[in-house]
Amino acid sequence: MADAASYHQLLLVEDSPSLATVYQEYLRAGPYEIRHAHCIADALKFADHAMPDGVLLDLRLPDGDGLSVLRELRGRDPDLPVVVMTAHGSVTLAVEAMQAGASDFLVKPFAPERLTVTVANVMERAALRRQVAVLAAGAPRQGFAGFIGAAPAMQAVYRILENAAASRATVFVTGESGTGKELAAEAVHSISPRKAGPFIAINCAAIPKDLIESEIFGHVRGAFTGAVADRIGAARAADGGTLFLDEICEMDLALQGKLLRFIQTGTFQPVGSGKTLQTDVRFVCATNRDPLEEVRAGRFREDLYYRLHVIPVPLPPLRDRGDDILALAEAFLAKSATEEGKRFQRFEAPARAMLMRHAWPGNVRELENAIRTAVVLHDGEVVSAAMLPATVREGGAKPVPAPAPPPPPEPESVKPAPPPAPVEPRAVESTKRIRPLAETEREAIEEAVRLCGGNIAKAAAFLGISPSTLYRKQESWRRR
């Protein structure tokens, strides 16, 4: 039996005594000490006495909406894991709860295993976040398992990947295109106990719909036109290692059901075969979409989402990583110069400012391509601003001009405009004290930079804006 220190204090907010008893029985074998509240008032009294480690929350309570409890408790502890439960809800209501800060949701009725797995997952993620917070005060890592950068957002990513690698739990990587999702999958594999096994990657968006099942599960000779020989497929090829399913939300719904069975049982059938095969695979998947939005739209199975979304790894866009932009650019410059036999060693100051100012919609991939283009087309020891691609020099794509508004209708009769009202001298004097907003903003930014000793990334963090925004404003002031 686990000692008291290893137990989690859970607050169960459920108005039905019979259901509360059932849920407590479901969780009895886990490391939980459960307190039961029948209503909102009781739940807040419990929290006033001692904040729980986690909350199971019914959304329909006799004295109000459970979302109010969610917002109140998350306001006290932003990292508190909360699983919402509802018999009246839908995915839309669940998404609303997630937006309010819920960690996960369950729609009644649910199986015991669904409850125990969901609670275990949210508590594990909360523990990972706490470990990240403890380590955040230490010296930041400049890189990790192929990643380059020391931004605070990346420190959290490094810690999650490091902890996730040691387990068999499925990792779900999200992020914009070009942020390094496959690199994250490779990192999980390379530092895991499975690192000696194969790493097999399948891009679900790059393979035709009628071929992807064969790519994953393989096929036997004669299974379809063109199947002239047996093919083992990625599932068998990844045996003992890691199977990475990139752009998982692009997978056809019919194939999602077969993938779910494979994940649940570890068994599958090659296309055209009646033989069931078994394999030992660790799953990592990725998408540049919002998976919950895909579930709500009916394009992604909810049960498959819960099987895959065990350890989420959100990758930040490059524009939010501050000085990592320059660190990455310098690494790409050294790599490209070596590969192309060029002499480049550094960037001139205007080029560095230009790199920081660009929005990088294509993220790290766009940055690497931009540096390689400059190296291939030019030579020298220093990369100047003029050597960078036009898209970078121009600060990204130009905004599309808004259509001109339609002309106003002709008035039926034109009346002379009334003379302006006389302005009181006191009103004129008071308006002199009103300063332009841009002037006030500039003073606030310059003061923040001064107080941070010239550290742009630190000043931007205190001001609540991205470093690239701050660089762009400074550049616009210099041009005036």
C-alpha positions as CSV (number, residue, x, y, z in Angstrom):
1,M,0.0,0.0,0.0
2,A,1.3,3.5,-0.9
3,D,2.2,5.8,2.0
4,A,0.1,8.9,2.7
5,A,2.6,11.2,1.0
6,S,2.1,9.4,-2.3
7,Y,-1.7,9.9,-2.3
8,H,-3.5,12.6,-4.3
9,Q,-6.4,14.5,-2.6
10,L,-9.3,14.5,-5.1
11,L,-12.4,16.6,-4.8
12,L,-15.5,14.8,-6.3
13,V,-18.3,17.3,-7.0
14,E,-21.4,15.2,-7.8
15,D,-25.0,15.8,-6.6
16,S,-26.1,12.2,-7.0
17,P,-25.1,10.1,-3.9
18,S,-25.4,6.9,-5.8
19,L,-23.1,8.0,-8.7
20,A,-20.6,9.5,-6.2
21,T,-20.4,6.1,-4.5
22,V,-19.9,4.4,-7.9
23,Y,-17.1,6.8,-8.9
24,Q,-15.3,6.4,-5.6
25,E,-15.5,2.6,-6.0
26,Y,-14.0,3.0,-9.5
27,L,-11.1,4.9,-8.1
28,R,-10.7,2.9,-4.9
29,A,-7.6,1.0,-6.1
30,G,-5.8,4.2,-7.2
31,P,-3.5,6.4,-5.1
32,Y,-6.4,8.8,-4.2
33,E,-8.0,10.2,-1.1
34,I,-11.5,11.4,-2.2
35,R,-13.7,14.0,-0.6
36,H,-17.2,14.3,-1.9
37,A,-19.1,17.6,-2.3
38,H,-22.8,17.6,-3.2
39,C,-23.1,21.1,-4.5
40,I,-21.1,24.3,-5.4
41,A,-21.3,25.7,-1.9
42,D,-19.8,22.5,-0.4
43,A,-17.1,22.3,-3.0
44,L,-15.9,25.9,-2.3
45,K,-16.0,25.2,1.5
46,F,-13.7,22.2,0.9
47,A,-11.4,24.3,-1.2
48,D,-11.3,27.0,1.4
49,H,-10.1,24.5,3.9
50,A,-7.5,22.8,1.7
51,M,-7.0,23.0,-2.0
52,P,-7.3,19.5,-3.6
53,D,-4.7,18.0,-6.0
54,G,-7.4,17.4,-8.6
55,V,-11.1,17.8,-9.1
56,L,-13.8,15.6,-10.7
57,L,-16.6,18.0,-11.5
58,D,-20.2,17.5,-12.6
59,L,-21.4,20.4,-14.7
60,R,-25.1,20.2,-13.6
61,L,-25.4,20.9,-9.9
62,P,-28.4,21.8,-7.8
63,D,-27.2,25.3,-6.9
64,G,-25.8,26.4,-10.2
65,D,-23.5,25.7,-13.2
66,G,-20.4,23.6,-12.5
67,L,-18.4,25.9,-14.8
68,S,-18.5,28.6,-12.0
69,V,-16.7,26.1,-9.7
70,L,-14.2,25.4,-12.5
71,R,-13.4,29.1,-13.0
72,E,-13.2,29.8,-9.3
73,L,-10.8,26.9,-8.5
74,R,-8.7,27.5,-11.6
75,G,-8.5,31.2,-10.5
76,R,-7.0,30.1,-7.2
77,D,-4.6,27.6,-8.8
78,P,-4.1,27.9,-12.6
79,D,-2.4,24.5,-12.7
80,L,-5.2,22.6,-10.9
81,P,-6.2,19.5,-12.9
82,V,-10.0,19.4,-13.4
83,V,-12.0,16.7,-15.2
84,V,-15.5,17.7,-16.0
85,M,-18.4,15.2,-16.2
86,T,-21.9,15.8,-17.7
87,A,-24.8,13.6,-18.7
88,H,-26.4,16.5,-20.6
89,G,-23.5,17.8,-22.5
90,S,-22.1,17.4,-25.9
91,V,-18.7,17.9,-27.4
92,T,-19.6,21.6,-27.8
93,L,-20.2,21.9,-24.0
94,A,-17.1,20.0,-23.3
95,V,-15.1,22.4,-25.5
96,E,-16.5,25.3,-23.5
97,A,-15.3,23.7,-20.3
98,M,-11.9,23.1,-21.8
99,Q,-11.7,26.7,-22.8
100,A,-12.6,27.6,-19.2
101,G,-9.6,25.7,-18.0
102,A,-10.7,22.0,-17.7
103,S,-8.0,19.4,-18.2
104,D,-10.3,16.8,-19.7
105,F,-13.9,15.8,-19.9
106,L,-16.1,12.7,-19.6
107,V,-19.7,12.3,-20.9
108,K,-21.9,10.1,-18.7
109,P,-22.2,7.2,-18.7
110,F,-18.6,6.1,-18.9
111,A,-16.8,2.8,-18.2
112,P,-14.6,2.4,-15.1
113,E,-11.5,2.2,-17.2
114,R,-12.3,5.5,-18.9
115,L,-12.5,7.3,-15.6
116,T,-9.3,5.7,-14.1
117,V,-7.3,6.4,-17.2
118,T,-8.5,10.0,-17.6
119,V,-7.8,10.8,-13.9
120,A,-4.3,9.2,-14.1
121,N,-3.5,11.1,-17.3
122,V,-4.4,14.5,-15.9
123,M,-2.6,13.9,-12.6
124,E,0.5,12.8,-14.5
125,R,0.4,15.9,-16.7
126,A,0.0,18.1,-13.6
127,A,3.0,16.4,-12.0
128,L,5.1,17.1,-15.2
129,R,4.1,20.8,-15.1
130,R,5.2,21.0,-11.5
131,Q,8.6,19.5,-12.3
132,V,9.0,22.0,-15.1
133,A,8.2,24.9,-12.8
134,V,10.7,23.6,-10.2
135,L,13.5,23.3,-12.8
136,A,12.6,26.6,-14.6
137,A,14.5,28.6,-11.9
138,G,17.7,26.7,-12.8
139,A,20.0,27.4,-15.7
140,P,18.1,27.0,-19.0
141,R,19.3,24.4,-21.5
142,Q,20.5,25.8,-24.7
143,G,19.2,22.8,-26.6
144,F,17.9,19.2,-26.3
145,A,18.0,16.1,-28.5
146,G,18.4,18.0,-31.7
147,F,16.5,21.1,-30.7
148,I,18.3,24.4,-30.5
149,G,17.1,27.2,-28.2
150,A,16.8,28.4,-24.6
151,A,13.4,30.1,-24.7
152,P,11.2,29.5,-21.6
153,A,8.6,27.8,-23.8
154,M,11.2,25.4,-25.1
155,Q,12.5,24.5,-21.6
156,A,9.0,23.2,-20.8
157,V,9.0,21.2,-24.1
158,Y,12.4,19.6,-23.2
159,R,11.2,18.6,-19.7
160,I,8.0,17.0,-21.1
161,L,9.9,15.1,-23.8
162,E,12.4,13.9,-21.3
163,N,9.8,12.6,-18.9
164,A,7.6,11.1,-21.6
165,A,10.5,9.2,-23.2
166,A,10.9,6.9,-20.2
167,S,7.3,5.6,-20.3
168,R,5.2,3.8,-22.9
169,A,2.5,6.4,-22.9
170,T,1.4,7.8,-26.3
171,V,2.8,11.3,-27.0
172,F,0.7,13.8,-29.0
173,V,2.7,16.6,-30.5
174,T,0.8,19.7,-31.7
175,G,2.1,22.9,-33.4
176,E,2.1,25.0,-36.5
177,S,3.8,23.6,-39.6
178,G,7.6,23.9,-39.4
179,T,7.9,24.0,-35.6
180,G,9.7,20.6,-35.4
181,K,7.0,18.0,-34.6
182,E,9.0,15.1,-36.3
183,L,12.1,16.3,-34.4
184,A,10.1,16.0,-31.1
185,A,9.1,12.4,-32.1
186,E,12.7,11.5,-32.9
187,A,13.8,13.0,-29.5
188,V,11.3,10.8,-27.6
189,H,12.6,7.7,-29.4
190,S,16.3,8.6,-29.2
191,I,16.3,8.9,-25.3
192,S,13.8,6.1,-24.6
193,P,14.5,2.5,-23.7
194,R,13.4,1.7,-27.3
195,K,16.2,3.8,-28.8
196,A,17.9,0.6,-30.2
197,G,14.7,-0.3,-32.0
198,P,13.4,1.2,-35.3
199,F,11.9,4.6,-35.7
200,I,9.3,4.5,-38.4
201,A,7.5,7.7,-39.6
202,I,4.3,7.8,-41.6
203,N,2.9,11.1,-43.0
204,C,-0.9,10.5,-43.1
205,A,-1.3,13.6,-45.4
206,A,1.3,12.6,-48.0
207,I,-0.1,9.1,-48.8
208,P,-3.2,8.6,-50.9
209,K,-6.3,7.5,-49.0
210,D,-6.5,4.1,-50.7
211,L,-2.9,3.2,-49.9
212,I,-2.4,4.4,-46.3
213,E,-3.9,1.3,-44.8
214,S,-1.4,-0.8,-46.7
215,E,1.5,1.5,-45.7
216,I,0.6,1.0,-42.0
217,F,-0.6,-2.6,-41.8
218,G,1.0,-4.1,-44.9
219,H,-0.6,-6.3,-47.4
220,V,-0.4,-9.8,-49.0
221,R,0.3,-10.5,-52.6
222,G,-2.9,-10.1,-54.7
223,A,-4.7,-8.1,-52.1
224,F,-5.4,-5.4,-54.7
225,T,-4.2,-4.4,-58.2
226,G,-0.5,-3.8,-58.1
227,A,0.1,-5.9,-55.0
228,V,2.6,-8.2,-56.7
229,A,4.4,-9.2,-53.4
230,D,3.8,-9.2,-49.7
231,R,4.6,-6.0,-47.8
232,I,5.1,-5.9,-44.1
233,G,4.0,-2.3,-43.5
234,A,5.0,0.2,-40.8
235,A,3.3,-1.6,-37.9
236,R,5.6,-4.6,-38.2
237,A,8.6,-2.6,-39.3
238,A,8.3,-0.6,-36.0
239,D,8.2,-3.7,-33.8
240,G,10.2,-3.0,-30.6
241,G,10.5,0.6,-31.5
242,T,8.4,3.8,-32.2
243,L,5.8,4.4,-34.8
244,F,5.3,8.1,-35.6
245,L,2.0,9.1,-37.3
246,D,2.4,12.6,-38.6
247,E,-0.6,14.7,-39.5
248,I,-2.9,12.1,-37.8
249,C,-6.0,14.3,-38.2
250,E,-5.7,13.8,-42.0
251,M,-6.4,10.0,-41.6
252,D,-9.7,8.7,-43.1
253,L,-12.4,7.9,-40.5
254,A,-12.7,4.3,-41.5
255,L,-9.0,3.7,-41.0
256,Q,-9.2,5.5,-37.7
257,G,-11.3,2.7,-36.4
258,K,-8.7,0.1,-37.4
259,L,-6.0,2.2,-35.9
260,L,-7.9,2.4,-32.6
261,R,-8.2,-1.4,-32.5
262,F,-4.5,-1.8,-33.2
263,I,-3.6,0.6,-30.3
264,Q,-6.0,-1.1,-27.9
265,T,-4.9,-4.7,-28.7
266,G,-1.5,-4.5,-30.3
267,T,-2.9,-6.7,-33.1
268,F,-3.8,-6.1,-36.7
269,Q,-4.4,-7.8,-40.0
270,P,-2.5,-7.0,-43.2
271,V,-4.7,-5.9,-46.1
272,G,-6.1,-9.0,-47.9
273,S,-5.1,-11.4,-45.1
274,G,-7.2,-13.2,-42.5
275,K,-4.2,-13.7,-40.2
276,T,-3.9,-11.6,-37.1
277,L,-0.4,-10.4,-36.2
278,Q,0.9,-8.9,-33.0
279,T,3.6,-6.3,-32.6
280,D,5.1,-4.2,-29.8
281,V,5.0,-0.5,-30.8
282,R,5.2,2.8,-29.0
283,F,3.0,5.5,-30.6
284,V,3.9,9.2,-31.2
285,C,1.5,11.3,-33.3
286,A,1.4,14.9,-34.4
287,T,-0.9,17.4,-36.1
288,N,-0.9,21.1,-37.0
289,R,-4.6,21.2,-36.4
290,D,-6.6,21.6,-33.2
291,P,-7.5,18.0,-32.4
292,L,-10.5,18.9,-30.3
293,E,-11.9,21.0,-33.0
294,E,-11.5,18.1,-35.4
295,V,-13.5,15.9,-32.9
296,R,-16.2,18.5,-32.7
297,A,-16.4,18.7,-36.5
298,G,-16.8,14.9,-36.7
299,R,-13.5,14.5,-38.7
300,F,-11.7,12.7,-35.9
301,R,-13.0,9.9,-33.6
302,E,-13.4,10.9,-30.0
303,D,-12.4,7.5,-28.7
304,L,-9.2,7.6,-30.8
305,Y,-8.4,11.1,-29.5
306,Y,-8.5,9.8,-25.9
307,R,-6.3,6.9,-26.8
308,L,-3.7,9.1,-28.4
309,H,-3.9,12.3,-26.4
310,V,-2.1,11.0,-23.3
311,I,1.0,13.2,-23.0
312,P,0.4,16.4,-25.1
313,V,3.5,18.3,-26.3
314,P,2.5,21.8,-27.7
315,L,5.4,23.3,-29.7
316,P,5.6,27.1,-29.7
317,P,5.8,29.0,-33.0
318,L,9.2,30.5,-33.8
319,R,7.9,34.1,-33.4
320,D,7.3,33.4,-29.7
321,R,10.8,32.1,-29.0
322,G,12.7,35.5,-28.9
323,D,16.5,35.1,-29.2
324,D,16.1,31.5,-30.2
325,I,15.7,33.0,-33.8
326,L,19.3,34.2,-33.8
327,A,20.6,31.0,-32.2
328,L,18.9,28.9,-34.8
329,A,20.0,31.2,-37.7
330,E,23.7,31.0,-36.6
331,A,23.5,27.2,-36.4
332,F,21.9,27.0,-39.8
333,L,24.5,29.4,-41.2
334,A,27.4,27.2,-39.9
335,K,25.7,24.1,-41.3
336,S,24.9,25.5,-44.8
337,A,28.3,27.2,-45.1
338,T,30.1,23.9,-44.4
339,E,27.8,22.0,-46.8
340,E,28.1,24.6,-49.6
341,G,31.8,25.3,-49.1
342,K,31.2,29.0,-48.3
343,R,33.1,31.4,-46.0
344,F,30.1,32.8,-44.0
345,Q,30.7,33.1,-40.3
346,R,28.2,35.6,-38.9
347,F,25.3,38.1,-39.6
348,E,25.7,41.9,-39.7
349,A,23.6,43.9,-37.2
350,P,20.9,45.0,-39.7
351,A,20.5,41.4,-40.8
352,R,20.1,40.2,-37.2
353,A,17.5,42.9,-36.6
354,M,15.7,41.8,-39.8
355,L,15.6,38.2,-38.7
356,M,14.1,39.2,-35.3
357,R,11.5,41.4,-37.0
358,H,10.2,38.8,-39.4
359,A,7.0,37.0,-38.3
360,W,8.2,33.6,-39.6
361,P,4.8,32.1,-40.6
362,G,6.7,29.0,-41.8
363,N,8.6,28.7,-38.4
364,V,11.9,26.9,-38.1
365,R,11.7,25.3,-41.5
366,E,11.2,28.8,-43.2
367,L,14.2,30.2,-41.2
368,E,16.5,27.3,-42.3
369,N,15.4,27.7,-45.9
370,A,16.0,31.5,-45.8
371,I,19.5,31.0,-44.5
372,R,20.4,28.3,-47.0
373,T,19.1,30.6,-49.8
374,A,21.4,33.4,-48.7
375,V,24.4,31.0,-48.5
376,V,23.8,29.4,-51.9
377,L,23.3,32.7,-53.7
378,H,26.1,34.8,-52.1
379,D,29.6,34.5,-50.6
380,G,31.7,36.3,-48.0
381,E,32.3,36.2,-44.3
382,V,29.3,38.2,-43.2
383,V,25.6,37.9,-44.2
384,S,24.2,41.3,-44.9
385,A,20.5,42.3,-44.8
386,A,20.6,42.6,-48.6
387,M,21.5,38.9,-48.9
388,L,18.4,37.7,-47.1
389,P,15.4,36.6,-49.2
390,A,12.9,39.3,-50.2
391,T,10.2,37.8,-48.0
392,V,12.4,38.3,-45.0
393,R,13.5,41.8,-46.0
394,E,9.9,42.9,-46.5
395,G,8.9,41.5,-43.1
396,G,6.6,38.8,-44.5
397,A,3.7,38.8,-46.8
398,K,2.1,42.1,-47.5
399,P,-1.4,42.5,-46.1
400,V,-4.2,42.3,-48.5
401,P,-5.8,45.8,-48.8
402,A,-9.4,45.9,-47.6
403,P,-12.0,46.6,-50.4
404,A,-13.0,50.3,-50.7
405,P,-16.3,51.1,-49.0
406,P,-19.3,51.8,-51.2
407,P,-19.9,55.6,-51.8
408,P,-22.5,57.1,-49.5
409,P,-26.0,57.6,-50.9
410,E,-26.8,61.0,-52.4
411,P,-28.8,63.1,-49.9
412,E,-32.2,64.2,-50.9
413,S,-31.4,67.8,-50.1
414,V,-28.1,69.4,-49.2
415,K,-28.2,71.6,-46.2
416,P,-25.3,73.9,-45.1
417,A,-23.3,72.5,-42.3
418,P,-23.9,74.2,-39.0
419,P,-21.1,76.4,-37.7
420,P,-18.8,74.8,-35.2
421,A,-19.7,75.2,-31.6
422,P,-17.5,77.6,-29.7
423,V,-14.9,76.0,-27.6
424,E,-14.5,77.0,-24.0
425,P,-11.0,78.2,-23.2
426,R,-10.9,75.8,-20.2
427,A,-11.6,72.8,-22.5
428,V,-8.8,73.8,-24.9
429,E,-6.4,74.0,-21.9
430,S,-7.4,70.6,-20.6
431,T,-6.9,68.8,-24.0
432,K,-3.3,70.0,-24.0
433,R,-2.6,67.5,-21.3
434,I,-3.8,64.6,-23.4
435,R,-0.8,62.8,-25.0
436,P,-0.9,60.6,-28.1
437,L,-1.1,56.9,-27.3
438,A,1.9,56.1,-29.5
439,E,4.0,58.4,-27.4
440,T,2.9,56.9,-24.1
441,E,3.6,53.4,-25.5
442,R,7.1,54.2,-26.7
443,E,8.0,55.6,-23.3
444,A,6.7,52.5,-21.5
445,I,8.7,50.2,-23.8
446,E,11.9,52.2,-23.6
447,E,11.6,52.3,-19.8
448,A,11.0,48.5,-19.7
449,V,14.1,47.9,-21.9
450,R,16.2,50.2,-19.6
451,L,15.0,48.4,-16.4
452,C,15.9,45.0,-18.0
453,G,19.4,46.2,-18.8
454,G,18.8,46.2,-22.6
455,N,17.6,42.5,-22.6
456,I,14.8,42.6,-25.3
457,A,13.4,39.2,-24.6
458,K,13.1,39.9,-20.9
459,A,11.5,43.3,-21.4
460,A,9.0,41.8,-23.9
461,A,8.1,39.1,-21.4
462,F,7.3,41.7,-18.7
463,L,5.3,43.8,-21.3
464,G,3.3,40.8,-22.4
465,I,4.4,41.0,-26.1
466,S,6.6,38.9,-28.3
467,P,10.3,40.0,-28.8
468,S,9.7,40.3,-32.5
469,T,7.0,42.9,-31.9
470,L,9.3,44.9,-29.7
471,Y,12.1,44.8,-32.4
472,R,9.7,45.9,-35.1
473,K,8.6,48.9,-33.0
474,Q,12.2,49.9,-32.3
475,E,13.0,49.7,-36.0
476,S,10.0,51.9,-36.9
477,W,11.1,54.5,-34.4
478,R,14.6,54.6,-35.9
479,R,13.2,55.2,-39.3
480,R,11.3,58.3,-38.2
